[in-house]
Amino acid sequence: MATMVQAIRMALHVGEERLGVTDVFGEDVGPPLGGVFTATQGLKTAWNTPLDERGIVGTAIGLALAGQRPVAEIQFCDYAFNTIDLLKLAGNTYWCSDGQWNLPMVVMTPVGSGIHGSIYHSHSFDSTATRIPGWKIVMPSTPRDAYGLLLSAIRDPNPVMYLAPKALLRTKGTPGEEIPGEPDEKTLSRMIDAPLGDRSKWVPEWPKTEDFFIRIGEAKTVRAGRDVTCVTWGRMVAICASAANDLAAEGVEVEVIDLRSLWPYDWERLAESIRRTNRVLFVNEDTEVTNFGEHLLRRTVEELFYELYAPPKLLAGANVPGIGLADSLERASVPQKAGIVEAMRELARHRP
Amino acid sequence: MSTSFTQPAKGETSGVDFKVAPELLLKMHDLMLRSRLLEERLIRMQKQGDGYFWIGGPGEEAFNVALGLLVDKGEGLDHDYLHLHYRSSGTLMAMGADPVDALRQMKSVASDPYSGGRNFAGHYSVKAWNVVPVTSPIEVQYTMAPGTALAQKRHGGRGITIVQGGDAGSAEGDFASCLIWSSRPGMELPILIVVTNNAWGISTAAGTQHGEKNVSDRAKPFGIRTMVIDGNDVEASYLGLKEAIEYVRTERKPFAVEARVSRLYGHSSSSGANFVAEEPDCLHRLEARLEQKGLLTRHQMDEMRARITQHLLEASKRVREEAPPPGEAIWNHVFAPVPGDEASAIRDARGPLGAAATANGGH
């Protein structure tokens, strides 16, 4: 099974070969490194930029204005904050020009905690991204979704923010979740992972993976359940699914939905599930104040109030300025499995 | 490397031969006059309540008209991309824009071809001419321009990117980004980096904030050729720009041009938009010269002025009657439709909020 970072690499290759990608660029994105997480190794259009995030986003906008199809990387989302007015500009160019200039561009950036990344390699960007209209925002939680969402992001004629949970980049898919056309693990690694040491003469051998698109705006039910709906995305998906599996031993069946796209998002699927379970928990690791989960919760209250048997709940990151490096600090800053289990249990047991 | 044009003292024009053909000079005078009168009509409209805000380029006409005439106008990589600023009416007029469209943008009517009533006056956007949307942030264009220039570098040909901002905006890091990205070794970009230096940032004098002698000097350490032009001298502007643009077109390398210009009606309507008599007026200077050299009489120029003024006045009255965009139009052009799914544009814009939930309770 491919890892998420291999999935991203293969999707970018398909983008170059078949979807018109002209540039994959950012800091350390080109040879020799091919990205600090190896997401861009071996790609023919990958190139290195100055250490200048504003220049990266601005150049992506310019390339898109000139009819190119760029994929730009911000090395860590923590370094995207100084580009916010350029992200705003990318999001408003089509609208401000009354439909003259659309920008087919992707900005991808690793997000979230889970690798002991301290204050500037652990932050989330999902809630911030949803404050920038004009962007589509996706966040995969599996290699297969990472592949399918990236192909859709590349094909989209609008700016798409591709948030990659950095703690999941090395995780593999589960059987039945293969990327169509991917070879076995060892073969894939031999084909597309750059060798250690001198790689100046190395060229990848790309597997013939298929054009497999996951529609932006479509959530996925990861685990069915009748008692509680849990809506989550990114790194929290597997943790919530694991929490739900634990609770099954107590006879509580939690339905876990991976939102996958934050804008546009799949309200129909969420609403259908909440109407069935009458209880809902939102989980994500961004800081909790003006968190995107709050929007979903507000919407739930406004539209589904009389369907609810328990107060809807949000579990999110502590509203503190950073994720501390010590394991104890990181664990206290972002939702953990035990807390998720507890929140699910409370919701299930709550009697109106 | 640097070419400096001596700034002549005010009114020092007698006895000097024309540096450009008289026909070109007359053409530039006509365009400068039209641009000035357009700005004055826009100011009037705003003051009379036919617009919410004015910002524009009176005082930059000599330089901007010359620039507009030197542009290779068209759509796509074979033509020039323009990342202009909100004082660029002269450039647009020289390229052949209809001044009535600028009035439409001032009045925020649906027929405003630049922004559909969404943006301030002077915020041009013309896809067919590679004029990318002008933004209110005064520096961001310096980060976008390397993108179009990079595409042109790879494409080859003679198309270039022209990016223009002011001296105040050059303090932002985006100006440094432009210098760095334009001069990466082996990947120098065909980009004309323009700073129109009017020596002001709203109320703040540049001299109180900038220690550099010329803004364009900051390009020198990057190996970028530079030039300082008297932007109030239309002939110097035309000849200087011609040389710089030809260099960029043929060498496929960056060139930084700084033009010393005036700001004749202040920063914007927020500072009153009243005529500033203390700064040199490029149009006045040119007209004095044309009259002195016998190319046009004062009477002829007065007639021109009266005719254009009347035309714009009548046009502004017609524009006043044009329809504003409907409120529902806010949902248009948030997203371009995904190929094969035209309905996706509105669906993705309104998204999961659906038809009923809008900020004001729905329409």
Interface residues (C-beta under 8 A of the other chain):
Chain A: T22 D23 T49 P50 D52 R54 G55 V57 G58 T59 A60 I61 G62 L63 A64 L65 A66 G67 Q68 P70 D85 L86 L89 T93 Y94 W95 C96 S97 D98 G99 Q100 W101 N102 P133 G134 K136 R155 D156 P157 N158 G217 W263 P264 Y265 D266 W267 E268 R299
Chain B: G76 L77 Y81 H83 D112 P113 Y114 S115 G116 R118 N119 H123 S125 V126 K127 V132 P133 T135 P137 V140 Y142 T143 M144 A145 P146 G147 T148 A149 L150 A151 Q152 T161 G173 D174 S177 I180 W181 R184 N332 H333 V334 F335 A336 P337 V338 P339 R347 D348 G351 P352 G354
